[in-house]
Amino acid sequence: MKKKVRHLFVFLAVVAVAWIGWRYAFQQTKDRENLPALEALEEDDPKGLVGYRRAQLISAWGTPDDTIGVGEDVWKREGKAEYLLVSYSANGEVERAEFVTPS
C-alpha cells in the first residue's frame, strides 16, 4: 500500500512540475499571443518588445506604415500624434523600440 501511495505522489509531483514549467515557458516566450495591441502600448511598453521577431509584429499589427531601410519599421498609432519606431538586429529580432513624435 505504501508503495502505491508513493508512486501516486511521485506521479502527481511530476505532473505538477511539468504544468508549472509549461506555464512559466508560455509566459516568458515571445509569442504573438503575448503581444499587446499597438494602440494599447503605454510609454514604457516598447522596451518589452525586445526579442520579438519582425514577422510576429507584422502578423499582429499588420504591415508597417513605413519601412526605413532593411532594419527599421514605423507604425502610426491610431488617435495619437506619435509613431512607434522599431529597429531590428541582423537576425530579425527587435533590438530597440521607441515612440517618436514628428516635428
C-alpha positions, 0 to 999 in steps of 0.5 A: 500500500505504501508503495502505491501511495508513493508512486501516486505522489511521485506521479502527481509531483511530476505532473505538477512540475511539468504544468508549472514549467509549461506555464512559466515557458508560455509566459516568458516566450515571445509569442504573438499571443503575448503581444499587446495591441499597438494602440494599447502600448503605454510609454514604457511598453516598447522596451518589452518588445525586445526579442520579438521577431519582425514577422510576429509584429507584422502578423499582429499589427499588420504591415508597417506604415513605413519601412526605413531601410532593411532594419527599421519599421514605423507604425502610426498609432491610431488617435495619437500624434506619435509613431512607434519606431522599431529597429531590428538586429541582423537576425530579425529580432527587435533590438530597440523600440521607441515612440517618436513624435514628428516635428 
